[in-house]
């Protein structure tokens, strides 16, 4: 057998094996309704996204929710700090809110100096929106 014949034989055998092991495409009976659409991608968690992305650069649906109340804005700002491990020792009501979250772990090593420029800017934007609305403060 020549090398050319051997090469051809290997190619034919490889092709035959590939065809034999490739599953048949699924046959759909006429009149079968289409499959339901794939579920939407999970929603963005803004207080996580805002840890490293400026609010104005977040994708649609991932920033400040439309119609956010002052309480929503405060929670979002404090959620960022909670994700960083702030212990809220100066505000027991916020600590109580975040202690209910499975992800919250106060970090005794938390330092305000470690909060990044992006995080500070995002917190300031949220604070400014609350102030512009003149929300009542406890």
Secondary structure per residue as TSV (DSSP state, phi and psi in degrees):
chain	resnum	aa	ss	phi	psi
A	1	X	-	360.0	133.8
A	2	X	-	-81.0	164.7
A	3	X	H	-66.4	-31.3
A	4	X	H	-66.6	-42.1
A	5	X	H	-65.8	-39.8
A	6	X	H	-64.9	-41.6
A	7	X	H	-63.2	-42.9
A	8	X	H	-64.0	-42.4
A	9	X	H	-62.7	-43.5
A	10	X	H	-62.8	-43.3
A	11	X	H	-62.9	-45.1
A	12	X	H	-63.8	-44.2
A	13	X	H	-63.6	-42.6
A	14	X	H	-61.9	-44.0
A	15	X	H	-64.5	-42.1
A	16	X	H	-62.8	-44.5
A	17	X	H	-62.9	-42.0
A	18	X	H	-62.1	-42.9
A	19	X	H	-67.9	-36.7
A	20	X	H	-71.2	-28.0
A	21	X	H	-99.7	-6.1
A	22	X	S	-79.7	125.7
A	23	X	-	-67.9	149.0
A	24	X	-	-68.3	143.6
A	25	X	-	-64.6	147.8
A	26	X	-	-65.4	131.9
A	27	X	-	-94.7	130.6
A	28	X	-	-108.9	126.6
A	29	X	-	-67.4	144.7
A	30	X	T	-57.5	141.1
A	31	X	T	86.1	-2.3
A	32	X	-	-72.7	130.5
A	33	X	-	-67.2	152.9
A	34	X	-	-65.6	154.3
A	35	X	-	-64.8	149.4
A	36	X	-	-65.4	153.0
A	37	X	-	-65.3	155.1
A	38	X	-	-63.7	147.5
A	39	X	-	-64.0	151.7
A	40	X	-	-65.1	156.1
A	41	X	-	-62.6	150.1
A	42	X	-	-58.9	144.6
A	43	X	-	-65.8	150.4
A	44	X	-	-70.8	143.8
A	45	X	-	-97.7	102.0
A	46	X	H	-55.5	-40.6
A	47	X	H	-70.5	-18.9
A	48	X	H	-82.6	-45.1
A	49	X	H	-60.7	-36.2
A	50	X	T	-74.2	-5.1
A	51	X	T	-70.3	-27.8
A	52	X	T	-135.9	4.3
A	53	X	S	-129.1	130.7
A	54	X	-	-58.6	142.0
A	55	X	G	-51.1	-44.0
A	56	X	G	-72.8	-5.0
A	57	X	G	-107.7	1.8
A	58	X	S	-72.0	146.5
A	59	X	-	-65.7	158.7
A	60	X	T	-51.3	137.8
A	61	X	T	82.0	3.7
A	62	X	S	-120.2	-2.0
A	63	X	S	-96.7	-138.4
A	64	X	S	-75.3	123.3
A	65	X	-	-60.9	144.0
A	66	X	T	-59.4	138.6
A	67	X	T	75.3	16.1
A	68	X	-	-61.6	133.1
A	69	X	-	-83.7	172.2
A	70	X	H	-60.0	-38.8
A	71	X	H	-63.3	-40.1
A	72	X	H	-61.6	-43.6
A	73	X	H	-65.3	-42.2
A	74	X	H	-63.2	-42.1
A	75	X	H	-64.7	-41.5
A	76	X	H	-62.0	-44.1
A	77	X	H	-64.0	-46.4
A	78	X	H	-71.4	-27.0
A	79	X	H	-62.9	-39.4
A	80	X	H	-58.0	-46.4
A	81	X	H	-65.8	-38.2
A	82	X	H	-63.1	-40.5
A	83	X	H	-62.4	-27.8
A	84	X	H	-83.3	-9.2
A	85	X	T	101.1	8.9
A	86	X	-	-58.4	137.5
A	87	X	-	-91.4	-8.2
A	88	X	-	54.4	33.8
A	89	X	T	-62.8	-23.5
A	90	X	T	-88.7	-3.8
A	91	X	-	-147.0	84.6
A	92	X	H	-59.0	-28.5
A	93	X	H	-67.7	-40.4
A	94	X	H	-69.5	-37.8
A	95	X	H	-59.4	-42.7
A	96	X	H	-61.8	-40.0
A	97	X	H	-60.1	-49.3
A	98	X	H	-81.1	-21.0
A	99	X	H	-65.0	-18.5
A	100	X	T	-79.7	-13.5
A	101	X	S	-85.1	132.3
A	102	X	T	-64.8	-22.5
A	103	X	T	-87.3	-11.9
A	104	X	-	-78.0	123.8
A	105	X	-	-137.7	107.8
A	106	X	-	-60.1	138.3
A	107	X	-	-112.4	111.1
A	108	X	T	-62.7	-17.8
A	109	X	T	-89.2	1.4
A	110	X	-	-57.4	134.5
A	111	X	-	-135.6	134.7
A	112	X	G	-59.6	-29.1
A	113	X	G	-64.1	-21.8
A	114	X	G	-86.5	-8.4
A	115	X	S	-69.7	128.8
A	116	X	-	-73.8	166.3
A	117	X	H	-60.9	-41.7
A	118	X	H	-63.1	-44.0
A	119	X	H	-63.8	-42.5
A	120	X	H	-64.1	-42.0
A	121	X	H	-64.8	-43.7
A	122	X	H	-62.8	-41.8
A	123	X	H	-63.2	-39.7
A	124	X	H	-65.7	-40.2
A	125	X	H	-60.4	-45.3
A	126	X	H	-63.3	-44.2
A	127	X	H	-61.6	-44.4
A	128	X	H	-60.7	-39.0
A	129	X	H	-65.2	-38.4
A	130	X	H	-65.0	-45.8
A	131	X	H	-63.3	-40.1
A	132	X	H	-62.6	-31.1
A	133	X	T	-82.2	-7.7
A	134	X	T	54.5	47.6
A	135	X	-	-68.0	146.3
A	136	X	-	-68.1	138.0
A	137	X	-	-107.9	139.2
A	138	X	-	-65.3	360.0
